[in-house]
Amino acid sequence: MPDLGSVVDDLIDAGRRIVAARLVQASGGNLSARIPGSDQFLVTKTGRWLDELTPEDFVTGSVSAGTVEAGASVEWRLHQRTYAARPDAAAVVHLHPQHALVLALLDEPVRLVTLDHQLYLGHVRRVPFRPAGSVELATYAADASLGCDAVILDHHGSSTVGDSVRMALRRALLLEEAAAMTYRLLLAGDRDARFPPEWLGQLLQA
């Protein structure tokens, strides 16, 4: 069994940062990470406040079997099905970001207007509302994650994936930043500002 200390530490640190950034309220949202070299993943227990996580606040699930230990977050299927669809994903961060949800309610796309948005998000997808914890929602989110690292769940939240907990967290933070900037642009009357399309294939200097 691999040493899970660093993975758990990263999840606990992510939880603190998420609450500090006001991306969730109370016990909203949940976190998970694939256990290195195995078919299993860790996911937060139900009802846990993300800024108060301890090592005892995680349970283990099986990616291939689609099962989880008692007490898991109601959204555990979203995590499990995303790992099944994305073998490259090492972590999934599911949050309730306000600006991303407001844009979805307005039927406005999140605009990726900065270099970091383009580098770490690339593009954003949306899926229609389905009840929290449902197989249908988990399937929609997992399917949308194919070739896309940031997904908005209408009337609910977001799901971001990464090759580490920190990368999944980075994408969650950048998704909400991009959504907030888009909202401010709309308030200013702008509907056209975009990242310069001629530079999309040249984001980093060789």
Backbone bond lengths (Angstrom), bond angles and torsions (degrees), N, CA, C in turn:
res aa  C-N    CA-C-N  psi(-1)  N-CA   C-N-CA  omega(-1)  CA-C   N-CA-C  phi
1 M - - - 1.469 - - 1.523 109.45 -
2 P 1.337 118.20 125.23 1.466 119.98 -179.10 1.515 112.09 -65.42
3 D 1.309 115.17 156.66 1.464 120.62 175.49 1.528 108.41 -71.54
4 L 1.333 116.05 118.80 1.458 120.61 -176.06 1.518 113.13 -93.50
5 G 1.334 116.61 0.47 1.455 119.92 -174.30 1.509 113.74 -55.58
6 S 1.330 117.53 -47.84 1.462 119.86 -176.30 1.525 111.36 -69.13
7 V 1.339 117.23 -36.40 1.461 120.29 178.88 1.526 110.06 -64.97
8 V 1.323 116.26 -46.14 1.464 120.35 179.31 1.521 110.38 -63.72
9 D 1.318 116.98 -42.00 1.471 120.21 178.23 1.524 111.30 -59.62
10 D 1.340 116.70 -40.58 1.457 120.32 179.29 1.525 111.04 -65.70
11 L 1.314 117.74 -39.73 1.460 121.43 178.51 1.528 111.44 -66.22
12 I 1.323 116.60 -42.20 1.468 120.48 178.35 1.522 110.40 -63.47
13 D 1.334 116.80 -43.77 1.465 120.81 178.23 1.526 110.55 -63.17
14 A 1.327 117.02 -41.48 1.467 120.48 178.69 1.521 110.74 -61.15
15 G 1.325 117.06 -41.80 1.457 120.34 179.45 1.516 112.08 -58.94
16 R 1.318 117.23 -42.89 1.463 121.03 178.79 1.532 110.85 -63.43
17 R 1.322 116.01 -43.88 1.461 119.99 -178.42 1.531 111.48 -65.72
18 I 1.321 116.21 -37.56 1.463 121.41 -178.79 1.525 110.61 -63.72
19 V 1.328 116.89 -45.31 1.463 119.80 179.76 1.523 110.11 -68.68
20 A 1.323 116.92 -39.33 1.465 119.83 178.57 1.525 111.24 -61.45
21 A 1.324 116.68 -32.36 1.465 121.53 179.14 1.522 112.37 -84.23
22 R 1.345 116.99 0.21 1.474 123.24 177.91 1.526 112.49 62.43
23 L 1.307 116.37 36.26 1.459 120.53 178.18 1.518 112.39 -88.95
24 V 1.327 117.37 -8.96 1.464 121.78 173.84 1.527 108.06 -143.80
25 Q 1.312 114.73 161.34 1.456 122.05 172.32 1.525 108.43 -119.93
26 A 1.324 115.86 140.60 1.479 121.40 177.15 1.523 109.69 53.01
27 S 1.344 116.92 -122.87 1.462 119.99 -175.51 1.519 111.97 -101.42
28 G 1.337 117.50 20.75 1.457 120.27 178.30 1.514 111.39 -66.74
29 G 1.336 116.11 147.04 1.455 120.93 177.23 1.515 113.03 85.09
30 N 1.319 115.21 163.06 1.469 121.52 178.55 1.520 109.67 -156.77
31 L 1.331 115.12 157.44 1.458 122.11 -173.26 1.518 110.13 -128.53
32 S 1.326 115.48 152.91 1.461 118.98 174.62 1.518 109.99 -151.57
33 A 1.328 115.15 163.84 1.457 122.05 176.11 1.521 108.69 -150.37
34 R 1.310 115.90 139.61 1.462 120.88 175.78 1.527 108.97 -70.52
35 I 1.317 116.81 137.41 1.459 120.74 175.49 1.526 107.72 -77.51
36 P 1.338 117.91 118.60 1.471 120.75 -173.34 1.519 112.91 -53.66
37 G 1.325 115.51 135.49 1.451 121.50 175.59 1.508 115.31 71.12
38 S 1.324 117.41 20.20 1.462 119.78 -178.03 1.519 110.72 -141.67
39 D 1.311 115.61 176.56 1.459 123.16 177.18 1.530 111.03 -94.12
40 Q 1.321 116.88 9.02 1.458 120.46 -173.24 1.531 111.97 -108.60
41 F 1.326 114.71 163.40 1.458 120.96 176.51 1.531 108.93 -141.71
42 L 1.313 115.40 155.05 1.457 122.79 173.78 1.518 108.73 -99.92
43 V 1.324 117.50 139.70 1.459 121.31 177.37 1.522 108.66 -140.84
44 T 1.320 116.12 149.06 1.459 119.85 -179.14 1.532 111.26 -65.20
45 K 1.313 115.10 149.21 1.458 120.95 175.30 1.529 109.94 -73.37
46 T 1.296 115.70 162.32 1.458 120.88 -178.63 1.525 111.50 -67.12
47 G 1.336 115.87 142.92 1.457 121.68 173.79 1.509 116.04 74.08
48 R 1.328 118.28 10.39 1.463 119.95 -177.45 1.522 111.55 -83.71
49 W 1.329 116.50 134.42 1.467 121.93 174.91 1.527 107.32 -77.12
50 L 1.331 116.58 127.03 1.454 119.69 -169.75 1.519 114.33 -69.17
51 D 1.324 117.90 -20.81 1.465 118.90 177.92 1.523 112.70 -90.21
52 E 1.328 116.77 5.18 1.464 120.65 179.79 1.528 111.75 -125.16
53 L 1.325 117.83 22.08 1.461 121.45 -175.83 1.524 111.64 -68.08
54 T 1.324 115.17 144.14 1.464 123.63 172.74 1.530 107.11 -128.80
55 P 1.329 118.46 168.75 1.472 119.65 178.49 1.528 113.50 -57.80
56 E 1.320 117.47 -22.79 1.463 120.77 -179.93 1.528 112.82 -79.62
57 D 1.328 117.19 -4.13 1.461 121.25 -176.21 1.524 113.12 -93.97
58 F 1.331 117.24 17.25 1.455 121.75 179.45 1.524 110.46 -125.77
59 V 1.328 115.31 145.63 1.463 121.23 173.20 1.523 107.99 -125.14
60 T 1.319 115.47 167.16 1.463 121.96 -175.25 1.518 110.95 -105.91
61 G 1.329 115.63 142.48 1.453 121.67 175.37 1.512 110.51 -130.37
62 S 1.324 115.93 165.74 1.459 122.57 177.98 1.518 109.36 -109.42
63 V 1.333 116.48 127.57 1.458 120.33 -179.62 1.524 110.60 -67.83
64 S 1.319 117.80 -51.36 1.461 120.98 -173.98 1.517 112.72 -73.24
65 A 1.326 117.71 -35.45 1.468 120.52 -178.66 1.522 112.16 -81.45
66 G 1.332 117.58 -20.09 1.460 120.45 -178.19 1.509 112.62 65.88
67 T 1.327 115.56 40.05 1.466 121.17 -179.99 1.520 109.14 -127.71
68 V 1.337 115.38 162.69 1.455 120.58 -179.68 1.516 108.74 -150.56
69 E 1.320 116.48 155.08 1.452 121.07 177.64 1.522 111.00 -68.79
70 A 1.307 115.47 158.70 1.473 120.72 -179.64 1.523 110.47 -60.10
71 G 1.333 114.84 144.46 1.456 120.64 175.32 1.510 114.81 95.50
72 A 1.333 117.52 0.05 1.461 120.25 -177.14 1.519 111.65 -68.75
73 S 1.326 115.74 156.14 1.460 121.47 173.05 1.517 110.06 -51.30
74 V 1.328 115.67 146.59 1.461 120.30 178.71 1.526 111.13 -60.76
75 E 1.334 116.89 -22.10 1.456 120.88 -178.81 1.531 113.57 -90.35
76 W 1.313 118.44 16.41 1.464 119.74 -175.69 1.526 112.49 -58.34
77 R 1.338 117.89 -31.50 1.465 119.77 -179.71 1.524 111.49 -65.11
78 L 1.321 117.30 -35.46 1.458 120.15 177.13 1.524 109.87 -57.72
79 H 1.311 116.96 -44.23 1.466 121.59 179.10 1.528 110.58 -67.26
80 Q 1.327 116.31 -50.04 1.469 120.65 -176.99 1.516 111.93 -59.49
81 R 1.319 117.30 -45.24 1.467 120.06 -177.60 1.521 111.86 -71.84
82 T 1.325 117.17 -30.14 1.460 119.23 175.33 1.522 110.42 -67.08
83 Y 1.327 117.75 -42.29 1.467 119.96 176.95 1.526 111.29 -63.21
84 A 1.320 117.10 -38.17 1.465 120.19 178.86 1.528 111.11 -64.96
85 A 1.345 116.17 -37.96 1.462 120.54 -179.74 1.525 112.44 -78.84
86 R 1.344 116.31 -28.06 1.460 121.50 -174.55 1.529 110.54 -123.62
87 P 1.334 118.03 83.67 1.467 119.46 178.82 1.516 113.81 -58.15
88 D 1.332 117.34 -20.26 1.460 121.10 -179.91 1.516 112.54 -82.20
89 A 1.332 117.92 -12.26 1.464 121.38 -176.55 1.522 110.52 -78.12
90 A 1.329 116.15 126.46 1.466 121.25 177.48 1.518 111.84 -103.37
91 A 1.342 117.35 -13.69 1.462 120.49 -178.66 1.518 109.76 -155.88
92 V 1.343 114.87 150.71 1.462 122.08 176.64 1.528 107.52 -132.28
93 V 1.326 115.81 130.85 1.460 122.16 178.27 1.526 107.85 -117.73
94 H 1.320 116.52 118.09 1.467 121.52 179.37 1.527 108.69 -113.75
95 L 1.353 115.97 118.82 1.461 121.53 -174.40 1.521 110.88 -131.69
96 H 1.354 115.69 -179.45 1.457 122.55 -179.99 1.532 109.64 -125.86
97 P 1.329 118.37 65.77 1.471 121.40 -174.10 1.525 112.47 -75.57
98 Q 1.323 116.54 131.15 1.461 121.27 -171.96 1.527 113.91 -65.85
99 H 1.332 117.82 -50.09 1.456 119.20 -174.45 1.525 111.99 -66.92
100 A 1.303 117.36 -38.48 1.464 120.19 177.93 1.518 110.69 -61.32
101 L 1.336 116.51 -39.40 1.460 120.52 179.91 1.525 111.65 -72.98
102 V 1.329 117.38 -37.44 1.464 119.90 176.93 1.528 110.37 -60.76
103 L 1.335 117.52 -44.51 1.463 120.21 178.80 1.517 111.36 -61.62
104 A 1.331 116.83 -40.04 1.461 119.59 178.29 1.525 110.52 -62.66
105 L 1.340 116.84 -40.85 1.463 120.52 178.00 1.534 111.43 -63.60
106 L 1.327 115.71 -32.73 1.465 120.46 177.70 1.522 112.47 -83.86
107 D 1.338 115.61 -2.39 1.465 122.05 -176.60 1.522 111.45 58.67
108 E 1.336 114.73 39.03 1.455 122.06 177.96 1.531 109.65 -109.98
109 P 1.324 117.95 134.78 1.463 119.66 177.45 1.521 111.67 -72.84
110 V 1.317 116.46 150.95 1.464 121.49 172.01 1.530 107.44 -73.86
111 R 1.316 116.11 124.36 1.465 119.87 179.16 1.524 109.80 -91.72
112 L 1.316 116.29 130.59 1.458 121.53 179.27 1.519 107.42 -97.92
113 V 1.333 115.92 95.75 1.457 120.49 -167.62 1.522 114.39 -104.79
114 T 1.329 118.13 -8.47 1.463 119.84 -179.74 1.520 110.78 -114.47
115 L 1.308 115.34 167.28 1.466 120.98 178.75 1.522 110.75 -60.27
116 D 1.334 117.22 -44.47 1.466 119.81 -179.75 1.532 111.43 -62.81
117 H 1.322 117.26 -39.31 1.465 119.45 177.95 1.517 110.60 -58.70
118 Q 1.316 116.01 -45.13 1.459 119.90 -178.90 1.529 111.92 -68.89
119 L 1.328 116.57 -40.84 1.467 120.16 -177.39 1.524 112.19 -66.77
120 Y 1.318 116.64 -45.25 1.462 119.74 -169.66 1.531 113.92 -100.76
121 L 1.328 117.31 -19.19 1.461 119.69 178.48 1.529 111.62 -108.58
122 G 1.315 116.51 -48.53 1.459 119.68 179.12 1.509 112.71 77.35
123 H 1.311 117.19 -60.45 1.457 122.12 172.02 1.519 108.89 -160.31
124 V 1.319 115.81 166.21 1.466 122.36 -175.47 1.524 108.12 -128.50
125 R 1.329 115.90 139.19 1.465 120.64 176.37 1.527 110.30 -115.79
126 R 1.337 115.73 160.28 1.462 122.33 176.09 1.515 109.88 -123.21
127 V 1.325 115.71 148.66 1.461 120.28 172.90 1.522 108.06 -127.14
128 P 1.338 117.62 150.29 1.470 120.55 -177.92 1.520 111.82 -70.16
129 F 1.326 115.18 160.28 1.457 120.19 -179.38 1.522 111.74 -64.46
130 R 1.306 114.88 136.25 1.454 124.02 167.54 1.523 106.84 -143.15
131 P 1.323 119.85 153.75 1.463 121.12 -174.43 1.524 113.12 -56.80
132 A 1.321 115.11 144.76 1.467 121.11 178.01 1.520 110.00 -58.59
133 G 1.297 115.87 134.68 1.455 121.29 177.99 1.507 114.73 85.26
134 S 1.322 117.74 -4.21 1.461 120.06 -176.22 1.525 111.32 -77.43
135 V 1.320 115.32 152.45 1.459 121.09 175.77 1.521 109.91 -62.29
136 E 1.329 116.95 -37.10 1.455 120.80 -178.07 1.524 111.26 -63.50
137 L 1.328 117.49 -45.44 1.462 120.22 178.33 1.524 110.51 -62.04
138 A 1.331 116.90 -45.12 1.462 120.80 179.85 1.521 111.19 -59.60
139 T 1.327 116.76 -40.20 1.456 121.11 -179.78 1.519 111.20 -68.32
140 Y 1.339 117.14 -43.50 1.464 120.90 177.08 1.532 110.23 -58.21
141 A 1.330 115.76 -48.20 1.467 119.71 -176.94 1.523 111.22 -64.01
142 A 1.326 116.62 -42.12 1.467 120.36 -179.59 1.520 110.88 -65.33
143 D 1.324 116.96 -44.27 1.466 120.22 178.96 1.525 111.19 -62.67
144 A 1.330 116.62 -40.33 1.468 120.43 -179.84 1.521 111.87 -67.52
145 S 1.335 117.15 -24.33 1.467 120.52 -178.14 1.523 112.77 -76.00
146 L 1.324 117.72 -10.39 1.463 120.06 178.88 1.528 109.38 -68.36
147 G 1.314 116.08 112.74 1.455 120.28 -177.96 1.512 114.09 74.42
148 C 1.328 117.18 13.79 1.466 121.22 -178.53 1.526 108.46 -148.33
149 D 1.331 117.03 131.50 1.463 121.19 -174.73 1.521 114.24 -101.06
150 A 1.333 117.73 0.21 1.465 120.95 -178.76 1.520 109.35 -141.62
151 V 1.330 115.90 121.15 1.458 121.84 -176.02 1.523 109.06 -128.11
152 I 1.334 116.85 133.40 1.460 122.25 174.07 1.515 108.87 -98.71
153 L 1.327 116.52 131.15 1.452 123.32 178.34 1.520 106.79 -101.93
154 D 1.316 117.77 109.54 1.464 121.40 -174.39 1.525 112.28 -52.40
155 H 1.347 115.48 136.98 1.473 123.08 177.89 1.530 112.79 59.63
156 H 1.326 117.27 22.16 1.465 118.82 -173.34 1.522 112.39 -144.74
157 G 1.325 117.83 -67.51 1.453 117.75 -174.28 1.512 112.60 178.84
158 S 1.324 115.27 -147.72 1.460 121.07 -179.46 1.520 109.66 -140.89
159 S 1.321 115.06 161.58 1.458 121.80 175.56 1.517 107.68 -137.90
160 T 1.328 116.58 125.11 1.456 121.03 177.30 1.519 109.43 -125.19
161 V 1.325 115.82 147.46 1.461 120.70 -179.22 1.516 109.62 -123.51
162 G 1.333 115.81 160.03 1.445 120.65 178.28 1.506 111.42 -160.54
163 D 1.329 115.98 168.70 1.460 120.21 177.52 1.525 111.56 -83.29
164 S 1.332 115.69 6.54 1.458 123.10 174.31 1.525 107.13 -159.63
165 V 1.328 115.98 165.66 1.458 119.77 176.03 1.519 109.91 -61.07
166 R 1.311 116.56 -42.48 1.467 120.44 -177.44 1.529 111.66 -64.20
167 M 1.343 117.64 -35.85 1.451 119.54 179.43 1.534 110.93 -72.15
168 A 1.319 117.57 -40.34 1.463 119.80 176.17 1.527 110.31 -62.39
169 L 1.329 116.84 -39.01 1.460 121.61 176.52 1.519 110.91 -66.06
170 R 1.325 116.98 -45.40 1.466 120.80 178.68 1.526 110.20 -54.97
171 R 1.317 116.26 -44.01 1.463 119.71 -178.93 1.528 111.85 -67.31
172 A 1.321 116.61 -36.49 1.468 119.30 177.05 1.522 110.59 -63.61
173 L 1.322 117.17 -43.29 1.464 121.44 179.22 1.530 111.28 -65.26
174 L 1.329 116.52 -42.36 1.457 120.15 -179.00 1.524 111.71 -70.49
175 L 1.322 117.04 -33.83 1.461 119.54 176.62 1.523 110.70 -59.97
176 E 1.324 116.82 -46.48 1.454 119.26 179.91 1.531 111.22 -69.61
177 E 1.331 117.79 -35.22 1.463 119.79 175.67 1.516 110.63 -62.00
178 A 1.332 117.05 -45.48 1.462 120.78 179.48 1.523 110.91 -63.32
179 A 1.330 116.48 -39.70 1.465 120.24 178.49 1.522 110.96 -65.10
180 A 1.328 117.55 -42.08 1.462 121.36 179.32 1.531 110.57 -64.00
181 M 1.320 117.23 -41.68 1.460 120.42 178.56 1.530 110.38 -65.66
182 T 1.331 116.79 -40.22 1.467 119.97 177.33 1.518 110.71 -60.91
183 Y 1.333 116.10 -44.15 1.465 120.21 -179.62 1.523 110.85 -61.57
184 R 1.335 116.72 -42.11 1.462 119.94 179.84 1.525 111.14 -66.57
185 L 1.313 117.11 -36.66 1.458 119.98 176.37 1.527 110.68 -63.23
186 L 1.324 116.50 -40.98 1.460 119.96 178.03 1.526 110.99 -63.86
187 L 1.350 116.56 -41.39 1.463 119.77 177.99 1.528 111.10 -61.84
188 A 1.322 115.89 -32.75 1.465 120.60 179.69 1.530 111.66 -80.56
189 G 1.315 116.80 -0.85 1.456 120.64 178.57 1.503 114.80 88.64
190 D 1.332 117.72 8.15 1.462 121.17 -177.68 1.527 110.53 -94.37
191 R 1.330 116.12 131.37 1.459 121.54 176.04 1.532 111.42 -125.26
192 D 1.309 117.21 8.47 1.461 119.92 -171.90 1.529 115.13 -118.57
193 A 1.329 118.46 -21.67 1.459 120.15 -174.30 1.528 110.59 -58.84
194 R 1.309 115.98 129.03 1.457 122.89 179.21 1.517 108.85 -143.72
195 F 1.314 116.89 163.82 1.465 120.45 170.09 1.523 107.35 -64.02
196 P 1.344 118.03 139.71 1.467 119.94 -177.10 1.533 111.71 -56.51
197 P 1.317 118.11 115.08 1.471 120.12 -173.98 1.519 113.42 -61.40
198 E 1.328 117.27 -27.61 1.460 119.72 -178.41 1.528 112.69 -69.34
199 W 1.341 116.32 -14.47 1.459 120.19 -179.29 1.530 113.04 -103.33
200 L 1.318 118.55 0.33 1.454 120.41 -175.30 1.524 113.07 -60.51
201 G 1.300 117.51 -32.31 1.459 119.57 179.87 1.512 113.31 -90.80
202 Q 1.322 117.49 4.44 1.463 121.83 -176.42 1.524 110.05 -135.18
203 L 1.325 116.72 54.28 1.455 120.32 -173.20 1.529 112.51 -74.14
204 L 1.316 117.32 -29.36 1.465 120.74 -179.00 1.518 109.30 -120.34
205 Q 1.324 114.75 142.90 1.458 120.30 176.32 1.521 109.66 -71.28
206 A 1.316 116.86 130.77 1.467 120.57 -179.62 1.530 110.18 -67.85
